[in-house]
Amino acid sequence: MPTMKLSHFEAAFLFALFTSIVLGIVTKRTDRDRFHYGIYTFVCFMVALFGIGWLMYLGHR
Amino acid sequence: MPKEQEQKQPPAPISAWVPAVALGWLIPGAGHLLLKRTGRGLLLLVTITVMFLCGLMMRGAMFQPQSGDLLTTLINTGGFIGNLCAGILYLLTVWLGYNQPDMAGAVHDYGTKFLVTAGLLNLLAIVDAFEIAAGRKD
């Protein structure tokens, strides 16, 4: 089986992408709302990813 | 008022939603495809399958139910249920021997989380298919 060697960021980015797509599809009732919610969820994941990343960096200085 | 109206709705007959739920568990997105929600069904199928395959290629491990202290039981049984929710993806992985032992490392740990999350996302898709089949959602 082929293997994937990803960095933390790449893995977290893919996780956010897949999860946002599914959450967008199953949560809202219209396609427009689904699209917007998917984008919103993805942005929240990214903000948390960078925010927690910076917190850990500053906490270990 | 809308809450009262929802409460008064008669429950949908089992035959209306069981095929969609069963097929949705077995093949991610297939419940939506059965209910003629082709776009959403295909997107769910591709997304959940790719996520599961990424988890396998990161050499993530499957959970096995274990007893012991409460946290061990919760994590392993919950993880096992999450894996099981991936349906045919989980069954094929186990039957074909692609199930890998738990390994130390960040990427492998991400892989394990990808595998569980793919199953849990399929669970959300199953619930969505149920609501569509039961007439509670378009």
N, CA and C atoms of all chains as a GROMACS GRO file, in nm:
protein
  597
    1MET      N    1   0.084  -0.120   0.000
    1MET     CA    2   0.000   0.000   0.000
    1MET      C    3   0.087   0.125   0.000
    2PRO      N    4   0.056   0.224  -0.087
    2PRO     CA    5   0.134   0.349  -0.085
    2PRO      C    6   0.116   0.421   0.048
    3THR      N    7   0.218   0.492   0.086
    3THR     CA    8   0.210   0.565   0.214
    3THR      C    9   0.215   0.715   0.189
    4MET      N   10   0.162   0.790   0.284
    4MET     CA   11   0.162   0.936   0.276
    4MET      C   12   0.246   0.990   0.390
    5LYS      N   13   0.342   1.076   0.358
    5LYS     CA   14   0.419   1.143   0.463
    5LYS      C   15   0.379   1.289   0.460
    6LEU      N   16   0.297   1.328   0.554
    6LEU     CA   17   0.248   1.466   0.557
    6LEU      C   18   0.303   1.539   0.678
    7SER      N   19   0.311   1.671   0.666
    7SER     CA   20   0.346   1.751   0.783
    7SER      C   21   0.221   1.768   0.869
    8HIS      N   22   0.240   1.822   0.989
    8HIS     CA   23   0.125   1.850   1.076
    8HIS      C   24   0.025   1.940   1.003
    9PHE      N   25   0.079   2.044   0.938
    9PHE     CA   26  -0.010   2.140   0.873
    9PHE      C   27  -0.089   2.075   0.760
   10GLU      N   28  -0.020   1.998   0.678
   10GLU     CA   29  -0.088   1.932   0.564
   10GLU      C   30  -0.197   1.838   0.613
   11ALA      N   31  -0.166   1.760   0.717
   11ALA     CA   32  -0.265   1.666   0.769
   11ALA      C   33  -0.385   1.741   0.827
   12ALA      N   34  -0.357   1.848   0.904
   12ALA     CA   35  -0.466   1.924   0.964
   12ALA      C   36  -0.548   1.996   0.857
   13PHE      N   37  -0.481   2.042   0.751
   13PHE     CA   38  -0.550   2.109   0.640
   13PHE      C   39  -0.646   2.012   0.572
   14LEU      N   40  -0.597   1.892   0.542
   14LEU     CA   41  -0.683   1.791   0.478
   14LEU      C   42  -0.801   1.754   0.568
   15PHE      N   43  -0.772   1.737   0.698
   15PHE     CA   44  -0.878   1.705   0.794
   15PHE      C   45  -0.986   1.812   0.792
   16ALA      N   46  -0.942   1.939   0.796
   16ALA     CA   47  -1.037   2.051   0.796
   16ALA      C   48  -1.119   2.052   0.667
   17LEU      N   49  -1.052   2.025   0.555
   17LEU     CA   50  -1.120   2.029   0.425
   17LEU      C   51  -1.230   1.922   0.417
   18PHE      N   52  -1.194   1.797   0.448
   18PHE     CA   53  -1.292   1.688   0.438
   18PHE      C   54  -1.408   1.709   0.535
   19THR      N   55  -1.373   1.747   0.658
   19THR     CA   56  -1.477   1.763   0.760
   19THR      C   57  -1.571   1.878   0.724
   20SER      N   58  -1.516   1.988   0.673
   20SER     CA   59  -1.598   2.103   0.637
   20SER      C   60  -1.696   2.068   0.524
   21ILE      N   61  -1.647   1.991   0.427
   21ILE     CA   62  -1.735   1.954   0.314
   21ILE      C   63  -1.856   1.876   0.366
   22VAL      N   64  -1.829   1.775   0.450
   22VAL     CA   65  -1.940   1.690   0.498
   22VAL      C   66  -2.033   1.770   0.590
   23LEU      N   67  -1.974   1.850   0.680
   23LEU     CA   68  -2.059   1.929   0.771
   23LEU      C   69  -2.146   2.026   0.692
   24GLY      N   70  -2.089   2.084   0.586
   24GLY     CA   71  -2.168   2.175   0.502
   24GLY      C   72  -2.284   2.103   0.436
   25ILE      N   73  -2.258   1.981   0.389
   25ILE     CA   74  -2.363   1.906   0.317
   25ILE      C   75  -2.478   1.867   0.410
   26VAL      N   76  -2.442   1.815   0.528
   26VAL     CA   77  -2.547   1.754   0.612
   26VAL      C   78  -2.618   1.853   0.704
   27THR      N   79  -2.562   1.973   0.719
   27THR     CA   80  -2.617   2.061   0.823
   27THR      C   81  -2.730   2.151   0.773
   28LYS      N   82  -2.713   2.211   0.658
   28LYS     CA   83  -2.808   2.315   0.616
   28LYS      C   84  -2.909   2.263   0.514
   29ARG      N   85  -3.005   2.348   0.481
   29ARG     CA   86  -3.118   2.303   0.398
   29ARG      C   87  -3.114   2.351   0.254
   30THR      N   88  -3.039   2.456   0.225
   30THR     CA   89  -3.029   2.501   0.084
   30THR      C   90  -2.883   2.494   0.041
   31ASP      N   91  -2.862   2.483  -0.091
   31ASP     CA   92  -2.725   2.471  -0.141
   31ASP      C   93  -2.641   2.593  -0.105
   32ARG      N   94  -2.703   2.711  -0.110
   32ARG     CA   95  -2.631   2.834  -0.077
   32ARG      C   96  -2.585   2.831   0.069
   33ASP      N   97  -2.677   2.792   0.159
   33ASP     CA   98  -2.642   2.783   0.301
   33ASP      C   99  -2.535   2.676   0.326
   34ARG      N  100  -2.547   2.566   0.252
   34ARG     CA  101  -2.449   2.457   0.268
   34ARG      C  102  -2.309   2.506   0.231
   35PHE      N  103  -2.302   2.577   0.118
   35PHE     CA  104  -2.173   2.628   0.071
   35PHE      C  105  -2.115   2.726   0.174
   36HIS      N  106  -2.199   2.817   0.219
   36HIS     CA  107  -2.151   2.917   0.316
   36HIS      C  108  -2.109   2.852   0.447
   37TYR      N  109  -2.184   2.753   0.492
   37TYR     CA  110  -2.150   2.688   0.619
   37TYR      C  111  -2.020   2.607   0.605
   38GLY      N  112  -2.002   2.544   0.488
   38GLY     CA  113  -1.878   2.470   0.463
   38GLY      C  114  -1.758   2.563   0.469
   39ILE      N  115  -1.770   2.680   0.403
   39ILE     CA  116  -1.661   2.779   0.404
   39ILE      C  117  -1.637   2.828   0.548
   40TYR      N  118  -1.747   2.857   0.618
   40TYR     CA  119  -1.736   2.907   0.756
   40TYR      C  120  -1.664   2.805   0.846
   41THR      N  121  -1.703   2.678   0.833
   41THR     CA  122  -1.641   2.575   0.916
   41THR      C  123  -1.492   2.562   0.883
   42PHE      N  124  -1.461   2.567   0.754
   42PHE     CA  125  -1.321   2.555   0.713
   42PHE      C  126  -1.238   2.671   0.769
   43VAL      N  127  -1.293   2.792   0.760
   43VAL     CA  128  -1.222   2.909   0.814
   43VAL      C  129  -1.203   2.894   0.965
   44CYS      N  130  -1.306   2.844   1.036
   44CYS     CA  131  -1.293   2.822   1.181
   44CYS      C  132  -1.181   2.723   1.211
   45PHE      N  133  -1.174   2.615   1.134
   45PHE     CA  134  -1.067   2.518   1.153
   45PHE      C  135  -0.930   2.584   1.134
   46MET      N  136  -0.919   2.666   1.028
   46MET     CA  137  -0.790   2.729   0.998
   46MET      C  138  -0.751   2.829   1.108
   47VAL      N  139  -0.849   2.906   1.155
   47VAL     CA  140  -0.821   3.002   1.262
   47VAL      C  141  -0.774   2.928   1.387
   48ALA      N  142  -0.844   2.818   1.421
   48ALA     CA  143  -0.804   2.739   1.538
   48ALA      C  144  -0.666   2.678   1.517
   49LEU      N  145  -0.640   2.631   1.395
   49LEU     CA  146  -0.510   2.568   1.365
   49LEU      C  147  -0.395   2.667   1.386
   50PHE      N  148  -0.409   2.787   1.324
   50PHE     CA  149  -0.302   2.887   1.338
   50PHE      C  150  -0.297   2.943   1.480
   51GLY      N  151  -0.416   2.964   1.540
   51GLY     CA  152  -0.421   3.020   1.676
   51GLY      C  153  -0.353   2.927   1.776
   52ILE      N  154  -0.390   2.799   1.773
   52ILE     CA  155  -0.331   2.704   1.867
   52ILE      C  156  -0.182   2.683   1.836
   53GLY      N  157  -0.150   2.686   1.706
   53GLY     CA  158  -0.009   2.673   1.667
   53GLY      C  159   0.076   2.784   1.726
   54TRP      N  160   0.028   2.909   1.714
   54TRP     CA  161   0.101   3.023   1.770
   54TRP      C  162   0.106   3.015   1.922
   55LEU      N  163  -0.004   2.973   1.985
   55LEU     CA  164  -0.005   2.959   2.132
   55LEU      C  165   0.102   2.860   2.178
   56MET      N  166   0.110   2.747   2.108
   56MET     CA  167   0.210   2.646   2.146
   56MET      C  168   0.352   2.700   2.122
   57TYR      N  169   0.370   2.773   2.012
   57TYR     CA  170   0.502   2.830   1.981
   57TYR      C  171   0.543   2.929   2.089
   58LEU      N  172   0.450   3.021   2.125
   58LEU     CA  173   0.482   3.122   2.225
   58LEU      C  174   0.497   3.060   2.364
   59GLY      N  175   0.420   2.954   2.389
   59GLY     CA  176   0.429   2.887   2.519
   59GLY      C  177   0.559   2.812   2.539
   60HIS      N  178   0.626   2.777   2.431
   60HIS     CA  179   0.751   2.701   2.442
   60HIS      C  180   0.875   2.788   2.425
   61ARG      N  181   0.858   2.920   2.412
   61ARG     CA  182   0.976   3.006   2.395
   61ARG      C  183   1.051   3.024   2.525
   62MET      N  184  -4.488   2.757   1.779
   62MET     CA  185  -4.580   2.681   1.693
   62MET      C  186  -4.511   2.576   1.607
   63PRO      N  187  -4.398   2.612   1.540
   63PRO     CA  188  -4.335   2.508   1.458
   63PRO      C  189  -4.296   2.384   1.538
   64LYS      N  190  -4.257   2.404   1.666
   64LYS     CA  191  -4.220   2.289   1.749
   64LYS      C  192  -4.340   2.196   1.769
   65GLU      N  193  -4.457   2.258   1.793
   65GLU     CA  194  -4.577   2.176   1.814
   65GLU      C  195  -4.612   2.099   1.687
   66GLN      N  196  -4.593   2.168   1.573
   66GLN     CA  197  -4.623   2.101   1.446
   66GLN      C  198  -4.530   1.982   1.426
   67GLU      N  199  -4.400   2.000   1.463
   67GLU     CA  200  -4.305   1.891   1.447
   67GLU      C  201  -4.343   1.773   1.536
   68GLN      N  202  -4.388   1.805   1.659
   68GLN     CA  203  -4.423   1.698   1.751
   68GLN      C  204  -4.545   1.620   1.703
   69LYS      N  205  -4.634   1.688   1.631
   69LYS     CA  206  -4.756   1.621   1.587
   69LYS      C  207  -4.736   1.536   1.462
   70GLN      N  208  -4.616   1.553   1.397
   70GLN     CA  209  -4.592   1.475   1.276
   70GLN      C  210  -4.589   1.326   1.310
   71PRO      N  211  -4.663   1.243   1.235
   71PRO     CA  212  -4.657   1.100   1.261
   71PRO      C  213  -4.521   1.045   1.221
   72PRO      N  214  -4.471   0.944   1.294
   72PRO     CA  215  -4.341   0.888   1.257
   72PRO      C  216  -4.346   0.823   1.120
   73ALA      N  217  -4.237   0.839   1.045
   73ALA     CA  218  -4.232   0.782   0.910
   73ALA      C  219  -4.228   0.629   0.918
   74PRO      N  220  -4.293   0.560   0.824
   74PRO     CA  221  -4.287   0.413   0.827
   74PRO      C  222  -4.144   0.362   0.808
   75ILE      N  223  -4.116   0.251   0.875
   75ILE     CA  224  -3.980   0.198   0.872
   75ILE      C  225  -3.933   0.170   0.730
   76SER      N  226  -4.026   0.122   0.647
   76SER     CA  227  -3.986   0.086   0.510
   76SER      C  228  -3.942   0.208   0.429
   77ALA      N  229  -3.979   0.329   0.477
   77ALA     CA  230  -3.942   0.450   0.403
   77ALA      C  231  -3.796   0.486   0.423
   78TRP      N  232  -3.740   0.455   0.541
   78TRP     CA  233  -3.604   0.501   0.568
   78TRP      C  234  -3.500   0.392   0.588
   79VAL      N  235  -3.543   0.269   0.616
   79VAL     CA  236  -3.443   0.162   0.640
   79VAL      C  237  -3.351   0.139   0.520
   80PRO      N  238  -3.403   0.130   0.396
   80PRO     CA  239  -3.310   0.107   0.284
   80PRO      C  240  -3.206   0.218   0.270
   81ALA      N  241  -3.249   0.343   0.287
   81ALA     CA  242  -3.155   0.456   0.272
   81ALA      C  243  -3.051   0.453   0.383
   82VAL      N  244  -3.094   0.423   0.506
   82VAL     CA  245  -3.001   0.420   0.619
   82VAL      C  246  -2.903   0.303   0.604
   83ALA      N  247  -2.955   0.185   0.567
   83ALA     CA  248  -2.868   0.066   0.554
   83ALA      C  249  -2.767   0.085   0.442
   84LEU      N  250  -2.815   0.135   0.328
   84LEU     CA  251  -2.725   0.156   0.215
   84LEU      C  252  -2.626   0.268   0.246
   85GLY      N  253  -2.673   0.371   0.317
   85GLY     CA  254  -2.586   0.482   0.355
   85GLY      C  255  -2.476   0.437   0.449
   86TRP      N  256  -2.504   0.338   0.535
   86TRP     CA  257  -2.400   0.285   0.623
   86TRP      C  258  -2.300   0.203   0.541
   87LEU      N  259  -2.353   0.116   0.455
   87LEU     CA  260  -2.266   0.026   0.380
   87LEU      C  261  -2.174   0.103   0.285
   88ILE      N  262  -2.231   0.195   0.208
   88ILE     CA  263  -2.152   0.273   0.112
   88ILE      C  264  -2.176   0.420   0.143
   89PRO      N  265  -2.073   0.493   0.186
   89PRO     CA  266  -2.094   0.635   0.219
   89PRO      C  267  -2.159   0.713   0.104
   90GLY      N  268  -2.264   0.786   0.134
   90GLY     CA  269  -2.331   0.868   0.032
   90GLY      C  270  -2.437   0.793  -0.047
   91ALA      N  271  -2.440   0.660  -0.036
   91ALA     CA  272  -2.533   0.581  -0.117
   91ALA      C  273  -2.679   0.604  -0.074
   92GLY      N  274  -2.700   0.637   0.053
   92GLY     CA  275  -2.835   0.667   0.100
   92GLY      C  276  -2.891   0.789   0.026
   93HIS      N  277  -2.805   0.890   0.009
   93HIS     CA  278  -2.847   1.009  -0.065
   93HIS      C  279  -2.871   0.976  -0.212
   94LEU      N  280  -2.785   0.892  -0.268
   94LEU     CA  281  -2.802   0.854  -0.409
   94LEU      C  282  -2.934   0.780  -0.428
   95LEU      N  283  -2.966   0.692  -0.332
   95LEU     CA  284  -3.093   0.619  -0.339
   95LEU      C  285  -3.212   0.714  -0.334
   96LEU      N  286  -3.197   0.822  -0.260
   96LEU     CA  287  -3.305   0.920  -0.245
   96LEU      C  288  -3.301   1.029  -0.352
   97LYS      N  289  -3.221   1.004  -0.456
   97LYS     CA  290  -3.211   1.094  -0.573
   97LYS      C  291  -3.148   1.229  -0.539
   98ARG      N  292  -3.064   1.232  -0.435
   98ARG     CA  293  -2.984   1.352  -0.407
   98ARG      C  294  -2.844   1.324  -0.462
   99THR      N  295  -2.833   1.323  -0.595
   99THR     CA  296  -2.712   1.272  -0.660
   99THR      C  297  -2.588   1.356  -0.628
  100GLY      N  298  -2.599   1.486  -0.638
  100GLY     CA  299  -2.482   1.573  -0.615
  100GLY      C  300  -2.427   1.556  -0.475
  101ARG      N  301  -2.516   1.565  -0.377
  101ARG     CA  302  -2.472   1.552  -0.238
  101ARG      C  303  -2.417   1.412  -0.211
  102GLY      N  304  -2.485   1.312  -0.267
  102GLY     CA  305  -2.442   1.173  -0.247
  102GLY      C  306  -2.302   1.149  -0.302
  103LEU      N  307  -2.276   1.198  -0.423
  103LEU     CA  308  -2.144   1.178  -0.483
  103LEU      C  309  -2.036   1.252  -0.404
  104LEU      N  310  -2.070   1.374  -0.360
  104LEU     CA  311  -1.973   1.451  -0.281
  104LEU      C  312  -1.940   1.380  -0.149
  105LEU      N  313  -2.043   1.324  -0.085
  105LEU     CA  314  -2.020   1.249   0.039
  105LEU      C  315  -1.937   1.124   0.012
  106LEU      N  316  -1.971   1.053  -0.095
  106LEU     CA  317  -1.899   0.930  -0.131
  106LEU      C  318  -1.750   0.960  -0.151
  107VAL      N  319  -1.722   1.063  -0.232
  107VAL     CA  320  -1.582   1.094  -0.263
  107VAL      C  321  -1.509   1.143  -0.138
  108THR      N  322  -1.572   1.236  -0.065
  108THR     CA  323  -1.504   1.296   0.050
  108THR      C  324  -1.472   1.193   0.158
  109ILE      N  325  -1.572   1.113   0.196
  109ILE     CA  326  -1.552   1.016   0.305
  109ILE      C  327  -1.454   0.906   0.262
  110THR      N  328  -1.467   0.862   0.136
  110THR     CA  329  -1.376   0.756   0.088
  110THR      C  330  -1.232   0.806   0.081
  111VAL      N  331  -1.213   0.927   0.029
  111VAL     CA  332  -1.077   0.982   0.020
  111VAL      C  333  -1.018   1.003   0.159
  112MET      N  334  -1.101   1.051   0.252
  112MET     CA  335  -1.052   1.070   0.389
  112MET      C  336  -1.009   0.937   0.450
  113PHE      N  337  -1.090   0.833   0.429
  113PHE     CA  338  -1.058   0.701   0.483
  113PHE      C  339  -0.928   0.649   0.420
  114LEU      N  340  -0.915   0.665   0.288
  114LEU     CA  341  -0.794   0.616   0.219
  114LEU      C  342  -0.670   0.693   0.265
  115CYS      N  343  -0.686   0.825   0.287
  115CYS     CA  344  -0.574   0.904   0.340
  115CYS      C  345  -0.532   0.848   0.476
  116GLY      N  346  -0.630   0.815   0.560
  116GLY     CA  347  -0.600   0.757   0.692
  116GLY      C  348  -0.524   0.627   0.678
  117LEU      N  349  -0.565   0.543   0.583
  117LEU     CA  350  -0.495   0.416   0.562
  117LEU      C  351  -0.352   0.439   0.512
  118MET      N  352  -0.337   0.535   0.419
  118MET     CA  353  -0.204   0.560   0.363
  118MET      C  354  -0.112   0.629   0.462
  119MET      N  355  -0.170   0.691   0.565
  119MET     CA  356  -0.087   0.747   0.673
  119MET      C  357  -0.055   0.640   0.776
  120ARG      N  358  -0.094   0.517   0.745
  120ARG     CA  359  -0.073   0.400   0.832
  120ARG      C  360  -0.140   0.417   0.968
  121GLY      N  361  -0.262   0.469   0.964
  121GLY     CA  362  -0.341   0.479   1.086
  121GLY      C  363  -0.390   0.341   1.128
  122ALA      N  364  -0.422   0.328   1.255
  122ALA     CA  365  -0.465   0.197   1.309
  122ALA      C  366  -0.616   0.198   1.336
  123MET      N  367  -0.675   0.080   1.329
  123MET     CA  368  -0.816   0.064   1.366
  123MET      C  369  -0.824   0.035   1.516
  124PHE      N  370  -0.931   0.080   1.577
  124PHE     CA  371  -0.951   0.053   1.719
  124PHE      C  372  -1.014  -0.085   1.738
  125GLN      N  373  -0.980  -0.149   1.848
  125GLN     CA  374  -1.044  -0.274   1.889
  125GLN      C  375  -1.110  -0.248   2.025
  126PRO      N  376  -1.233  -0.297   2.045
  126PRO     CA  377  -1.296  -0.273   2.176
  126PRO      C  378  -1.214  -0.340   2.286
  127GLN      N  379  -1.185  -0.264   2.391
  127GLN     CA  380  -1.107  -0.317   2.503
  127GLN      C  381  -1.173  -0.278   2.633
  128SER      N  382  -1.161  -0.364   2.730
  128SER     CA  383  -1.212  -0.327   2.862
  128SER      C  384  -1.092  -0.295   2.951
  129GLY      N  385  -1.120  -0.229   3.059
  129GLY     CA  386  -1.014  -0.187   3.151
  129GLY      C  387  -1.068  -0.071   3.230
  130ASP      N  388  -0.988   0.034   3.246
  130ASP     CA  389  -1.042   0.151   3.315
  130ASP      C  390  -1.137   0.225   3.222
  131LEU      N  391  -1.212   0.318   3.278
  131LEU     CA  392  -1.320   0.384   3.205
  131LEU      C  393  -1.270   0.453   3.079
  132LEU      N  394  -1.158   0.524   3.090
  132LEU     CA  395  -1.107   0.600   2.975
  132LEU      C  396  -1.065   0.507   2.861
  133THR      N  397  -0.998   0.397   2.896
  133THR     CA  398  -0.956   0.299   2.794
  133THR      C  399  -1.078   0.240   2.724
  134THR      N  400  -1.179   0.205   2.803
  134THR     CA  401  -1.300   0.147   2.746
  134THR      C  402  -1.369   0.247   2.653
  135LEU      N  403  -1.380   0.372   2.701
  135LEU     CA  404  -1.447   0.475   2.622
  135LEU      C  405  -1.375   0.501   2.490
  136ILE      N  406  -1.244   0.519   2.498
  136ILE     CA  407  -1.166   0.553   2.378
  136ILE      C  408  -1.170   0.438   2.278
  137ASN      N  409  -1.144   0.317   2.325
  137ASN     CA  410  -1.133   0.205   2.232
  137ASN      C  411  -1.269   0.160   2.178
  138THR      N  412  -1.369   0.158   2.264
  138THR     CA  413  -1.502   0.119   2.214
  138THR      C  414  -1.559   0.228   2.124
  139GLY      N  415  -1.543   0.354   2.166
  139GLY     CA  416  -1.590   0.465   2.083
  139GLY      C  417  -1.519   0.468   1.949
  140GLY      N  418  -1.388   0.446   1.951
  140GLY     CA  419  -1.310   0.443   1.827
  140GLY      C  420  -1.354   0.328   1.738
  141PHE      N  421  -1.380   0.214   1.800
  141PHE     CA  422  -1.424   0.097   1.722
  141PHE      C  423  -1.559   0.126   1.654
  142ILE      N  424  -1.650   0.188   1.730
  142ILE     CA  425  -1.780   0.222   1.671
  142ILE      C  426  -1.762   0.323   1.557
  143GLY      N  427  -1.672   0.420   1.579
  143GLY     CA  428  -1.642   0.518   1.473
  143GLY      C  429  -1.588   0.449   1.348
  144ASN      N  430  -1.495   0.356   1.366
  144ASN     CA  431  -1.441   0.280   1.252
  144ASN      C  432  -1.551   0.202   1.181
  145LEU      N  433  -1.635   0.137   1.261
  145LEU     CA  434  -1.742   0.052   1.206
  145LEU      C  435  -1.841   0.132   1.122
  146CYS      N  436  -1.859   0.259   1.158
  146CYS     CA  437  -1.955   0.344   1.084
  146CYS      C  438  -1.910   0.370   0.941
  147ALA      N  439  -1.785   0.340   0.908
  147ALA     CA  440  -1.738   0.362   0.770
  147ALA      C  441  -1.791   0.255   0.676
  148GLY      N  442  -1.860   0.155   0.728
  148GLY     CA  443  -1.926   0.056   0.643
  148GLY      C  444  -1.831  -0.032   0.565
  149ILE      N  445  -1.852  -0.038   0.434
  149ILE     CA  446  -1.775  -0.130   0.348
  149ILE      C  447  -1.626  -0.096   0.349
  150LEU      N  448  -1.595   0.031   0.373
  150LEU     CA  449  -1.453   0.070   0.376
  150LEU      C  450  -1.382  -0.001   0.491
  151TYR      N  451  -1.449  -0.003   0.607
  151TYR     CA  452  -1.392  -0.072   0.724
  151TYR      C  453  -1.387  -0.222   0.700
  152LEU      N  454  -1.498  -0.276   0.651
  152LEU     CA  455  -1.505  -0.422   0.633
  152LEU      C  456  -1.399  -0.469   0.533
  153LEU      N  457  -1.384  -0.398   0.422
  153LEU     CA  458  -1.283  -0.436   0.322
  153LEU      C  459  -1.142  -0.426   0.380
  154THR      N  460  -1.118  -0.320   0.457
  154THR     CA  461  -0.986  -0.303   0.516
  154THR      C  462  -0.950  -0.420   0.606
  155VAL      N  463  -1.046  -0.462   0.688
  155VAL     CA  464  -1.019  -0.573   0.780
  155VAL      C  465  -1.010  -0.705   0.703
  156TRP      N  466  -1.104  -0.727   0.611
  156TRP     CA  467  -1.105  -0.855   0.538
  156TRP      C  468  -0.982  -0.872   0.450
  157LEU      N  469  -0.936  -0.763   0.389
  157LEU     CA  470  -0.822  -0.773   0.298
  157LEU      C  471  -0.687  -0.758   0.371
  158GLY      N  472  -0.694  -0.741   0.502
  158GLY     CA  473  -0.569  -0.739   0.580
  158GLY      C  474  -0.492  -0.609   0.576
  159TYR      N  475  -0.559  -0.498   0.546
  159TYR     CA  476  -0.489  -0.369   0.546
  159TYR      C  477  -0.490  -0.303   0.684
  160ASN      N  478  -0.553  -0.370   0.780
  160ASN     CA  479  -0.556  -0.319   0.916
  160ASN      C  480  -0.414  -0.322   0.973
  161GLN      N  481  -0.365  -0.207   1.018
  161GLN     CA  482  -0.225  -0.200   1.059
  161GLN      C  483  -0.212  -0.185   1.210
  162PRO      N  484  -0.103  -0.234   1.265
  162PRO     CA  485  -0.083  -0.219   1.410
  162PRO      C  486  -0.060  -0.073   1.445
  163ASP      N  487  -0.093  -0.039   1.569
  163ASP     CA  488  -0.075   0.098   1.616
  163ASP      C  489   0.074   0.130   1.622
  164MET      N  490   0.114   0.241   1.559
  164MET     CA  491   0.255   0.279   1.556
  164MET      C  492   0.272   0.417   1.616
  165ALA      N  493   0.389   0.442   1.673
  165ALA     CA  494   0.417   0.573   1.729
  165ALA      C  495   0.451   0.670   1.616
  166GLY      N  496   0.407   0.794   1.627
  166GLY     CA  497   0.440   0.895   1.525
  166GLY      C  498   0.321   0.983   1.498
  167ALA      N  499   0.351   1.110   1.469
  167ALA     CA  500   0.244   1.208   1.450
  167ALA      C  501   0.157   1.174   1.329
  168VAL      N  502   0.220   1.135   1.219
  168VAL     CA  503   0.144   1.109   1.096
  168VAL      C  504   0.052   0.987   1.116
  169HIS      N  505   0.105   0.883   1.184
  169HIS     CA  506   0.023   0.764   1.209
  169HIS      C  507  -0.096   0.799   1.299
  170ASP      N  508  -0.069   0.887   1.394
  170ASP     CA  509  -0.176   0.930   1.485
  170ASP      C  510  -0.284   1.007   1.408
  171TYR      N  511  -0.240   1.095   1.318
  171TYR     CA  512  -0.336   1.164   1.231
  171TYR      C  513  -0.416   1.062   1.149
  172GLY      N  514  -0.346   0.960   1.099
  172GLY     CA  515  -0.413   0.857   1.018
  172GLY      C  516  -0.524   0.788   1.097
  173THR      N  517  -0.494   0.755   1.223
  173THR     CA  518  -0.595   0.691   1.308
  173THR      C  519  -0.716   0.782   1.324
  174LYS      N  520  -0.689   0.912   1.342
  174LYS     CA  521  -0.800   1.008   1.358
  174LYS      C  522  -0.878   1.024   1.227
  175PHE      N  523  -0.808   1.019   1.115
  175PHE     CA  524  -0.877   1.027   0.985
  175PHE      C  525  -0.973   0.909   0.970
  176LEU      N  526  -0.927   0.789   1.009
  176LEU     CA  527  -1.010   0.669   0.993
  176LEU      C  528  -1.137   0.679   1.078
  177VAL      N  529  -1.120   0.721   1.203
  177VAL     CA  530  -1.236   0.733   1.292
  177VAL      C  531  -1.329   0.844   1.244
  178THR      N  532  -1.271   0.957   1.205
  178THR     CA  533  -1.354   1.070   1.164
  178THR      C  534  -1.431   1.039   1.036
  179ALA      N  535  -1.369   0.964   0.944
  179ALA     CA  536  -1.441   0.925   0.822
  179ALA      C  537  -1.568   0.848   0.860
  180GLY      N  538  -1.555   0.758   0.957
  180GLY     CA  539  -1.673   0.682   1.003
  180GLY      C  540  -1.776   0.772   1.068
  181LEU      N  541  -1.729   0.865   1.151
  181LEU     CA  542  -1.824   0.954   1.220
  181LEU      C  543  -1.893   1.049   1.121
  182LEU      N  544  -1.820   1.092   1.019
  182LEU     CA  545  -1.883   1.177   0.917
  182LEU      C  546  -1.987   1.096   0.838
  183ASN      N  547  -1.957   0.967   0.818
  183ASN     CA  548  -2.057   0.884   0.751
  183ASN      C  549  -2.181   0.868   0.838
  184LEU      N  550  -2.160   0.865   0.970
  184LEU     CA  551  -2.274   0.859   1.062
  184LEU      C  552  -2.363   0.984   1.045
  185LEU      N  553  -2.300   1.101   1.032
  185LEU     CA  554  -2.376   1.224   1.007
  185LEU      C  555  -2.452   1.214   0.874
  186ALA      N  556  -2.386   1.157   0.774
  186ALA     CA  557  -2.451   1.141   0.643
  186ALA      C  558  -2.570   1.046   0.654
  187ILE      N  559  -2.557   0.942   0.736
  187ILE     CA  560  -2.666   0.846   0.756
  187ILE      C  561  -2.786   0.916   0.821
  188VAL      N  562  -2.758   0.998   0.922
  188VAL     CA  563  -2.866   1.071   0.990
  188VAL      C  564  -2.935   1.166   0.892
  189ASP      N  565  -2.855   1.231   0.807
  189ASP     CA  566  -2.911   1.322   0.706
  189ASP      C  567  -3.001   1.244   0.610
  190ALA      N  568  -2.954   1.127   0.566
  190ALA     CA  569  -3.034   1.044   0.475
  190ALA      C  570  -3.165   1.001   0.543
  191PHE      N  571  -3.155   0.969   0.672
  191PHE     CA  572  -3.276   0.932   0.747
  191PHE      C  573  -3.376   1.046   0.749
  192GLU      N  574  -3.326   1.168   0.776
  192GLU     CA  575  -3.418   1.283   0.782
  192GLU      C  576  -3.483   1.311   0.646
  193ILE      N  577  -3.406   1.293   0.540
  193ILE     CA  578  -3.463   1.312   0.406
  193ILE      C  579  -3.568   1.206   0.379
  194ALA      N  580  -3.534   1.080   0.409
  194ALA     CA  581  -3.628   0.969   0.381
  194ALA      C  582  -3.754   0.981   0.464
  195ALA      N  583  -3.740   1.033   0.588
  195ALA     CA  584  -3.855   1.047   0.677
  195ALA      C  585  -3.937   1.172   0.645
  196GLY      N  586  -3.891   1.252   0.549
  196GLY     CA  587  -3.967   1.371   0.508
  196GLY      C  588  -3.947   1.490   0.600
  197ARG      N  589  -3.844   1.486   0.684
  197ARG     CA  590  -3.820   1.598   0.775
  197ARG      C  591  -3.729   1.702   0.712
  198LYS      N  592  -3.669   1.668   0.600
  198LYS     CA  593  -3.573   1.757   0.536
  198LYS      C  594  -3.578   1.732   0.388
  199ASP      N  595  -3.545   1.834   0.309
  199ASP     CA  596  -3.550   1.819   0.162
  199ASP      C  597  -3.422   1.750   0.114
   0.00000   0.00000   0.00000
